[in-house]
Amino acid sequence: MEELYQLIEEKIRNAGYNGVVDGEEIYSEICDEIEGKENGHYIFMVKKGDNVHFEYTLQVMDEQFNLSSINIVDNGVSTLVNFDE
């Protein structure tokens, strides 16, 4: 799992976001949010601080999920991280 967490962090940094990110925290937030959800496409936001929030776009399937993108909004500046590329 550590490789997955590192991949999440790397994709975010490569997209140009320089703020603090934690791949394990992001993965856990997603898992908590999708628990009990029906299969389908979802967008949800997580507030990280006064001026920072993450917008997750993903697809929930029976035993897994596909994280399509994260849009990080930090002080009004958006960084889109596309995981489907």
MOPAC internal coordinates of N, CA, C and O (Angstrom, degrees):
PM7 1SCF
backbone

  N    0.0000 0     0.00 0     0.00 0    0    0    0
  C    1.4429 1     0.00 0     0.00 0    1    0    0
  C    1.5244 1   111.33 1     0.00 0    2    1    0
  O    1.2310 1   120.89 1   150.03 1    3    2    1
  N    1.3167 1   115.90 1   -29.97 1    3    2    1
  C    1.4677 1   119.76 1  -178.99 1    5    3    2
  C    1.5279 1   111.35 1   -57.11 1    6    5    3
  O    1.2310 1   120.49 1   143.29 1    7    6    5
  N    1.3317 1   116.67 1   -36.71 1    7    6    5
  C    1.4717 1   120.53 1   178.22 1    9    7    6
  C    1.5247 1   110.87 1   -63.57 1   10    9    7
  O    1.2310 1   120.42 1   141.31 1   11   10    9
  N    1.3238 1   116.80 1   -38.69 1   11   10    9
  C    1.4616 1   121.26 1   178.40 1   13   11   10
  C    1.5216 1   110.44 1   -64.66 1   14   13   11
  O    1.2310 1   120.30 1   135.72 1   15   14   13
  N    1.3170 1   117.03 1   -44.28 1   15   14   13
  C    1.4652 1   120.89 1   178.87 1   17   15   14
  C    1.5336 1   110.31 1   -60.84 1   18   17   15
  O    1.2310 1   120.83 1   136.76 1   19   18   17
  N    1.3192 1   116.02 1   -43.24 1   19   18   17
  C    1.4637 1   120.34 1   179.46 1   21   19   18
  C    1.5293 1   111.24 1   -65.42 1   22   21   19
  O    1.2310 1   120.45 1   142.38 1   23   22   21
  N    1.3243 1   116.75 1   -37.62 1   23   22   21
  C    1.4612 1   120.98 1   178.23 1   25   23   22
  C    1.5284 1   110.67 1   -62.57 1   26   25   23
  O    1.2310 1   120.35 1   136.86 1   27   26   25
  N    1.3202 1   116.94 1   -43.14 1   27   26   25
  C    1.4634 1   121.03 1   177.70 1   29   27   26
  C    1.5253 1   109.78 1   -59.13 1   30   29   27
  O    1.2310 1   120.54 1   130.80 1   31   30   29
  N    1.3182 1   116.57 1   -49.20 1   31   30   29
  C    1.4667 1   121.04 1  -179.60 1   33   31   30
  C    1.5248 1   111.53 1   -61.56 1   34   33   31
  O    1.2310 1   120.35 1   137.58 1   35   34   33
  N    1.3137 1   116.94 1   -42.42 1   35   34   33
  C    1.4646 1   122.04 1  -179.56 1   37   35   34
  C    1.5247 1   111.50 1   -63.43 1   38   37   35
  O    1.2310 1   120.28 1   134.96 1   39   38   37
  N    1.3268 1   117.07 1   -45.04 1   39   38   37
  C    1.4696 1   120.85 1   179.40 1   41   39   38
  C    1.5275 1   110.35 1   -60.69 1   42   41   39
  O    1.2310 1   120.36 1   140.09 1   43   42   41
  N    1.3215 1   116.91 1   -39.91 1   43   42   41
  C    1.4602 1   121.08 1  -179.97 1   45   43   42
  C    1.5260 1   110.33 1   -66.50 1   46   45   43
  O    1.2310 1   120.06 1   134.14 1   47   46   45
  N    1.2964 1   117.49 1   -45.86 1   47   46   45
  C    1.4746 1   120.51 1   178.39 1   49   47   46
  C    1.5329 1   111.06 1   -63.49 1   50   49   47
  O    1.2310 1   120.38 1   138.91 1   51   50   49
  N    1.3383 1   116.89 1   -41.09 1   51   50   49
  C    1.4669 1   120.55 1   179.99 1   53   51   50
  C    1.5271 1   112.34 1   -66.21 1   54   53   51
  O    1.2310 1   120.44 1   156.44 1   55   54   53
  N    1.3269 1   116.77 1   -23.56 1   55   54   53
  C    1.4651 1   120.74 1   177.08 1   57   55   54
  C    1.5256 1   111.64 1   -79.00 1   58   57   55
  O    1.2310 1   120.81 1   170.99 1   59   58   57
  N    1.3382 1   116.06 1    -9.01 1   59   58   57
  C    1.4561 1   119.90 1   175.77 1   61   59   58
  C    1.5115 1   116.37 1   107.07 1   62   61   59
  O    1.2310 1   119.93 1  -176.71 1   63   62   61
  N    1.3346 1   117.73 1     3.29 1   63   62   61
  C    1.4593 1   119.07 1   179.53 1   65   63   62
  C    1.5206 1   109.51 1   -84.19 1   66   65   63
  O    1.2310 1   120.69 1   -51.88 1   67   66   65
  N    1.3315 1   116.29 1   128.12 1   67   66   65
  C    1.4679 1   121.19 1  -176.76 1   69   67   66
  C    1.5177 1   113.87 1  -105.90 1   70   69   67
  O    1.2310 1   120.07 1  -178.78 1   71   70   69
  N    1.3261 1   117.47 1     1.22 1   71   70   69
  C    1.4562 1   120.40 1   179.39 1   73   71   70
  C    1.5158 1   111.50 1   -75.24 1   74   73   71
  O    1.2310 1   121.24 1    -2.97 1   75   74   73
  N    1.3022 1   115.23 1   177.03 1   75   74   73
  C    1.4555 1   122.00 1  -179.37 1   77   75   74
  C    1.5341 1   109.58 1   -75.88 1   78   77   75
  O    1.2310 1   120.68 1   -50.74 1   79   78   77
  N    1.3339 1   116.30 1   129.26 1   79   78   77
  C    1.4608 1   121.69 1   175.62 1   81   79   78
  C    1.5219 1   108.83 1  -135.54 1   82   81   79
  O    1.2310 1   121.25 1   -29.26 1   83   82   81
  N    1.3195 1   115.21 1   150.74 1   83   82   81
  C    1.4595 1   121.79 1   179.29 1   85   83   82
  C    1.5252 1   107.30 1  -133.98 1   86   85   83
  O    1.2310 1   120.25 1   -70.75 1   87   86   85
  N    1.3232 1   117.13 1   109.25 1   87   86   85
  C    1.4561 1   122.31 1  -177.01 1   89   87   86
  C    1.5098 1   113.07 1   -58.14 1   90   89   87
  O    1.2310 1   120.40 1   140.69 1   91   90   89
  N    1.3211 1   116.84 1   -39.31 1   91   90   89
  C    1.4757 1   120.06 1   179.34 1   93   91   90
  C    1.5209 1   110.58 1   -66.42 1   94   93   91
  O    1.2310 1   119.97 1   139.19 1   95   94   93
  N    1.3228 1   117.67 1   -40.81 1   95   94   93
  C    1.4634 1   121.60 1   178.54 1   97   95   94
  C    1.5282 1   110.65 1   -63.99 1   98   97   95
  O    1.2310 1   120.22 1   137.20 1   99   98   97
  N    1.3187 1   117.18 1   -42.80 1   99   98   97
  C    1.4627 1   121.90 1   179.21 1  101   99   98
  C    1.5278 1   109.89 1   -61.62 1  102  101   99
  O    1.2310 1   120.45 1   131.94 1  103  102  101
  N    1.3209 1   116.74 1   -48.06 1  103  102  101
  C    1.4672 1   121.59 1   179.58 1  105  103  102
  C    1.5344 1   110.35 1   -59.48 1  106  105  103
  O    1.2310 1   120.24 1   135.33 1  107  106  105
  N    1.3208 1   117.15 1   -44.67 1  107  106  105
  C    1.4672 1   121.47 1  -179.76 1  109  107  106
  C    1.5197 1   111.46 1   -64.01 1  110  109  107
  O    1.2310 1   120.23 1   138.80 1  111  110  109
  N    1.3362 1   117.17 1   -41.20 1  111  110  109
  C    1.4702 1   120.82 1   177.89 1  113  111  110
  C    1.5253 1   110.85 1   -60.16 1  114  113  111
  O    1.2310 1   121.16 1   136.69 1  115  114  113
  N    1.3158 1   115.38 1   -43.31 1  115  114  113
  C    1.4665 1   119.67 1   179.57 1  117  115  114
  C    1.5224 1   110.24 1   -63.69 1  118  117  115
  O    1.2310 1   120.30 1   132.48 1  119  118  117
  N    1.3222 1   117.03 1   -47.52 1  119  118  117
  C    1.4658 1   120.73 1  -179.84 1  121  119  118
  C    1.5257 1   111.51 1   -59.95 1  122  121  119
  O    1.2310 1   120.47 1   137.87 1  123  122  121
  N    1.3237 1   116.71 1   -42.13 1  123  122  121
  C    1.4673 1   120.26 1   178.31 1  125  123  122
  C    1.5229 1   111.02 1   -63.65 1  126  125  123
  O    1.2310 1   120.75 1   137.80 1  127  126  125
  N    1.3123 1   116.18 1   -42.20 1  127  126  125
  C    1.4646 1   120.79 1  -176.30 1  129  127  126
  C    1.5279 1   111.97 1   -68.65 1  130  129  127
  O    1.2310 1   119.64 1   144.09 1  131  130  129
  N    1.3290 1   118.28 1   -35.91 1  131  130  129
  C    1.4645 1   120.14 1  -174.53 1  133  131  130
  C    1.5245 1   113.30 1   -89.58 1  134  133  131
  O    1.2310 1   120.57 1   172.48 1  135  134  133
  N    1.3215 1   116.51 1    -7.52 1  135  134  133
  C    1.4603 1   119.27 1  -179.65 1  137  135  134
  C    1.5272 1   110.40 1   -56.20 1  138  137  135
  O    1.2310 1   120.92 1   -55.21 1  139  138  137
  N    1.3188 1   115.84 1   124.79 1  139  138  137
  C    1.4508 1   121.81 1   178.59 1  141  139  138
  C    1.5209 1   115.05 1    81.18 1  142  141  139
  O    1.2310 1   120.04 1  -179.73 1  143  142  141
  N    1.3291 1   117.53 1     0.27 1  143  142  141
  C    1.4674 1   120.56 1   179.64 1  145  143  142
  C    1.5236 1   109.96 1   -78.53 1  146  145  143
  O    1.2310 1   121.02 1   -32.10 1  147  146  145
  N    1.3241 1   115.65 1   147.90 1  147  146  145
  C    1.4585 1   121.66 1   174.37 1  149  147  146
  C    1.5232 1   109.00 1   -73.70 1  150  149  147
  O    1.2310 1   120.95 1   -19.81 1  151  150  149
  N    1.3240 1   115.78 1   160.19 1  151  150  149
  C    1.4537 1   120.01 1   175.20 1  153  151  150
  C    1.5244 1   109.09 1   -58.49 1  154  153  151
  O    1.2310 1   120.75 1   -39.25 1  155  154  153
  N    1.3308 1   116.17 1   140.75 1  155  154  153
  C    1.4568 1   120.09 1   179.10 1  157  155  154
  C    1.5153 1   111.41 1   155.38 1  158  157  155
  O    1.2310 1   121.29 1     4.06 1  159  158  157
  N    1.3176 1   115.14 1  -175.94 1  159  158  157
  C    1.4651 1   122.43 1  -179.95 1  161  159  158
  C    1.5271 1   108.69 1   -99.19 1  162  161  159
  O    1.2310 1   121.04 1   -42.38 1  163  162  161
  N    1.3214 1   115.61 1   137.62 1  163  162  161
  C    1.4618 1   120.90 1  -176.90 1  165  163  162
  C    1.5252 1   110.65 1  -137.18 1  166  165  163
  O    1.2310 1   121.65 1   -28.71 1  167  166  165
  N    1.3281 1   114.44 1   151.29 1  167  166  165
  C    1.4576 1   122.89 1   169.49 1  169  167  166
  C    1.5204 1   105.49 1  -129.75 1  170  169  167
  O    1.2310 1   120.61 1   -51.45 1  171  170  169
  N    1.3242 1   116.44 1   128.55 1  171  170  169
  C    1.4486 1   118.01 1   175.20 1  173  171  170
  C    1.5203 1   109.88 1  -142.39 1  174  173  171
  O    1.2310 1   120.86 1   -24.09 1  175  174  173
  N    1.3222 1   115.96 1   155.91 1  175  174  173
  C    1.4533 1   121.88 1  -177.54 1  177  175  174
  C    1.5221 1   110.54 1  -114.91 1  178  177  175
  O    1.2310 1   122.00 1   -34.18 1  179  178  177
  N    1.3342 1   113.78 1   145.82 1  179  178  177
  C    1.4545 1   121.23 1   174.79 1  181  179  178
  C    1.5217 1   107.15 1  -127.90 1  182  181  179
  O    1.2310 1   120.96 1   -57.84 1  183  182  181
  N    1.3158 1   115.77 1   122.16 1  183  182  181
  C    1.4587 1   120.61 1   178.15 1  185  183  182
  C    1.5218 1   108.32 1   -80.55 1  186  185  183
  O    1.2310 1   120.99 1   -54.57 1  187  186  185
  N    1.3261 1   115.71 1   125.43 1  187  186  185
  C    1.4621 1   121.35 1  -177.45 1  189  187  186
  C    1.5267 1   112.28 1  -100.81 1  190  189  187
  O    1.2310 1   120.36 1   157.55 1  191  190  189
  N    1.3021 1   116.92 1   -22.45 1  191  190  189
  C    1.4635 1   121.56 1  -178.94 1  193  191  190
  C    1.5107 1   108.19 1  -170.26 1  194  193  191
  O    1.2310 1   120.73 1     6.54 1  195  194  193
  N    1.3172 1   116.21 1  -173.46 1  195  194  193
  C    1.4600 1   119.82 1  -177.98 1  197  195  194
  C    1.5206 1   112.72 1   -56.92 1  198  197  195
  O    1.2310 1   119.98 1   140.75 1  199  198  197
  N    1.3118 1   117.64 1   -39.25 1  199  198  197
  C    1.4646 1   121.45 1  -175.05 1  201  199  198
  C    1.5224 1   113.68 1  -123.20 1  202  201  199
  O    1.2310 1   120.28 1  -161.90 1  203  202  201
  N    1.3289 1   117.07 1    18.10 1  203  202  201
  C    1.4632 1   120.74 1  -177.60 1  205  203  202
  C    1.5257 1   109.64 1  -130.46 1  206  205  203
  O    1.2310 1   120.92 1   -49.45 1  207  206  205
  N    1.3465 1   115.85 1   130.55 1  207  206  205
  C    1.4574 1   119.69 1   170.07 1  209  207  206
  C    1.5167 1   110.04 1  -144.79 1  210  209  207
  O    1.2310 1   121.39 1   -26.57 1  211  210  209
  N    1.3307 1   114.94 1   153.43 1  211  210  209
  C    1.4573 1   122.69 1   179.08 1  213  211  210
  C    1.5195 1   107.76 1  -110.59 1  214  213  211
  O    1.2310 1   120.63 1   -45.57 1  215  214  213
  N    1.3298 1   116.41 1   134.43 1  215  214  213
  C    1.4624 1   122.64 1   175.85 1  217  215  214
  C    1.5255 1   107.50 1  -111.53 1  218  217  215
  O    1.2310 1   120.72 1   -68.00 1  219  218  217
  N    1.3205 1   116.23 1   112.00 1  219  218  217
  C    1.4593 1   121.74 1  -178.45 1  221  219  218
  C    1.5296 1   109.64 1   -95.39 1  222  221  219
  O    1.2310 1   120.52 1   -46.50 1  223  222  221
  N    1.3330 1   116.60 1   133.50 1  223  222  221
  C    1.4567 1   122.62 1   173.19 1  225  223  222
  C    1.5206 1   106.42 1  -117.07 1  226  225  223
  O    1.2310 1   120.42 1   -57.15 1  227  226  225
  N    1.3359 1   116.81 1   122.85 1  227  226  225
  C    1.4577 1   118.77 1  -176.55 1  229  227  226
  C    1.5151 1   111.69 1  -152.85 1  230  229  227
  O    1.2310 1   121.96 1   -13.53 1  231  230  229
  N    1.3247 1   113.86 1   166.47 1  231  230  229
  C    1.4548 1   121.91 1   176.19 1  233  231  230
  C    1.5210 1   107.69 1  -117.62 1  234  233  231
  O    1.2310 1   120.93 1   -50.73 1  235  234  233
  N    1.3212 1   115.83 1   129.27 1  235  234  233
  C    1.4587 1   122.13 1   177.97 1  237  235  234
  C    1.5180 1   108.19 1   -98.60 1  238  237  235
  O    1.2310 1   121.33 1   -50.03 1  239  238  237
  N    1.3362 1   115.06 1   129.97 1  239  238  237
  C    1.4592 1   121.95 1   177.01 1  241  239  238
  C    1.5276 1   108.11 1  -121.91 1  242  241  239
  O    1.2310 1   119.96 1    -1.45 1  243  242  241
  N    1.3188 1   117.68 1   178.55 1  243  242  241
  C    1.4610 1   121.73 1  -174.47 1  245  243  242
  C    1.5293 1   113.71 1   -49.75 1  246  245  243
  O    1.2310 1   119.74 1   124.27 1  247  246  245
  N    1.2889 1   118.09 1   -55.73 1  247  246  245
  C    1.4639 1   121.31 1  -173.64 1  249  247  246
  C    1.5242 1   113.21 1  -119.06 1  250  249  247
  O    1.2310 1   119.90 1  -169.83 1  251  250  249
  N    1.3302 1   117.79 1    10.17 1  251  250  249
  C    1.4625 1   119.96 1  -176.53 1  253  251  250
  C    1.5218 1   109.91 1  -158.31 1  254  253  251
  O    1.2310 1   121.36 1    -0.44 1  255  254  253
  N    1.3299 1   115.00 1   179.56 1  255  254  253
  C    1.4531 1   120.11 1   173.93 1  257  255  254
  C    1.5163 1   108.60 1  -141.60 1  258  257  255
  O    1.2310 1   120.79 1   -20.71 1  259  258  257
  N    1.3245 1   116.09 1   159.29 1  259  258  257
  C    1.4576 1   122.41 1   175.87 1  261  259  258
  C    1.5215 1   107.67 1  -120.17 1  262  261  259
  O    1.2310 1   120.76 1   -66.81 1  263  262  261
  N    1.3215 1   116.15 1   113.19 1  263  262  261
  C    1.4541 1   121.49 1   175.56 1  265  263  262
  C    1.5169 1   108.02 1   -81.14 1  266  265  263
  O    1.2310 1   120.40 1   -69.81 1  267  266  265
  N    1.3222 1   116.84 1   110.19 1  267  266  265
  C    1.4694 1   121.22 1  -178.65 1  269  267  266
  C    1.5122 1   111.80 1   -81.28 1  270  269  267
  O    1.2310 1   120.83 1   134.46 1  271  270  269
  N    1.3382 1   116.02 1   -45.54 1  271  270  269
  C    1.4677 1   118.55 1  -177.52 1  273  271  270
  C    1.5169 1   110.97 1  -159.76 1  274  273  271
  O    1.2310 1   122.31 1   -19.26 1  275  274  273
  N    1.3177 1   113.19 1   160.74 1  275  274  273
  C    1.4578 1   122.21 1   169.39 1  277  275  274
  C    1.5206 1   106.17 1  -128.80 1  278  277  275
  O    1.2310 1   120.69 1   -52.55 1  279  278  277
  N    1.3126 1   116.29 1   127.45 1  279  278  277
  C    1.4590 1   121.02 1   172.08 1  281  279  278
  C    1.5180 1   106.10 1  -105.61 1  282  281  279
  O    1.2310 1   120.86 1   -64.36 1  283  282  281
  N    1.3246 1   115.97 1   115.64 1  283  282  281
  C    1.4526 1   120.99 1  -179.07 1  285  283  282
  C    1.5243 1   107.29 1   -99.40 1  286  285  283
  O    1.2310 1   120.94 1   -57.71 1  287  286  285
  N    1.3231 1   115.80 1   122.29 1  287  286  285
  C    1.4585 1   121.06 1   178.34 1  289  287  286
  C    1.5281 1   106.97 1  -111.20 1  290  289  287
  O    1.2310 1   121.33 1   -65.24 1  291  290  289
  N    1.3313 1   115.05 1   114.76 1  291  290  289
  C    1.4546 1   122.16 1  -175.90 1  293  291  290
  C    1.5258 1   107.85 1  -127.07 1  294  293  291
  O    1.2310 1   120.85 1   -70.11 1  295  294  293
  N    1.3304 1   115.98 1   109.89 1  295  294  293
  C    1.4676 1   121.59 1  -178.23 1  297  295  294
  C    1.5204 1   111.97 1    53.51 1  298  297  295
  O    1.2310 1   120.70 1  -138.51 1  299  298  297
  N    1.3231 1   116.26 1    41.49 1  299  298  297
  C    1.4552 1   121.45 1   176.79 1  301  299  298
  C    1.5194 1   115.17 1    83.50 1  302  301  299
  O    1.2310 1   119.82 1   175.63 1  303  302  301
  N    1.3266 1   117.94 1    -4.37 1  303  302  301
  C    1.4693 1   122.35 1   178.82 1  305  303  302
  C    1.5261 1   108.34 1  -101.01 1  306  305  303
  O    1.2310 1   120.73 1   -55.09 1  307  306  305
  N    1.3369 1   116.21 1   124.91 1  307  306  305
  C    1.4638 1   121.67 1  -178.56 1  309  307  306
  C    1.5201 1   111.94 1   -97.31 1  310  309  307
  O    1.2310 1   120.98 1   -41.59 1  311  310  309
  N    1.3214 1   115.73 1   138.41 1  311  310  309
  C    1.4549 1   122.81 1   172.05 1  313  311  310
  C    1.5178 1   106.79 1  -125.24 1  314  313  311
  O    1.2310 1   120.52 1   -63.77 1  315  314  313
  N    1.3408 1   116.61 1   116.23 1  315  314  313
  C    1.4609 1   120.96 1   179.19 1  317  315  314
  C    1.5172 1   109.63 1   -94.90 1  318  317  315
  O    1.2310 1   121.14 1   -53.96 1  319  318  317
  N    1.3269 1   115.43 1   126.04 1  319  318  317
  C    1.4602 1   122.49 1   179.05 1  321  319  318
  C    1.5236 1   106.72 1  -112.69 1  322  321  319
  O    1.2310 1   120.48 1   -68.43 1  323  322  321
  N    1.3364 1   116.68 1   111.57 1  323  322  321
  C    1.4592 1   122.43 1  -177.29 1  325  323  322
  C    1.5157 1   108.73 1   -96.85 1  326  325  323
  O    1.2310 1   120.00 1   -67.14 1  327  326  325
  N    1.3256 1   117.60 1   112.86 1  327  326  325
  C    1.4516 1   121.97 1   179.98 1  329  327  326
  C    1.5164 1   113.10 1   -87.11 1  330  329  327
  O    1.2310 1   120.03 1   172.57 1  331  330  329
  N    1.3198 1   117.54 1    -7.43 1  331  330  329
  C    1.4663 1   121.42 1   179.11 1  333  331  330
  C    1.5197 1   112.72 1   -88.60 1  334  333  331
  O    1.2310 1   120.22 1   177.37 1  335  334  333
  N    1.3137 1   117.18 1    -2.63 1  335  334  333
  C    1.4781 1   120.27 1   179.03 1  337  335  334
  C    1.5036 1   111.21 1   -84.49 1  338  337  335
  O    1.2310 1   120.10 1   180.00 1  339  338  337

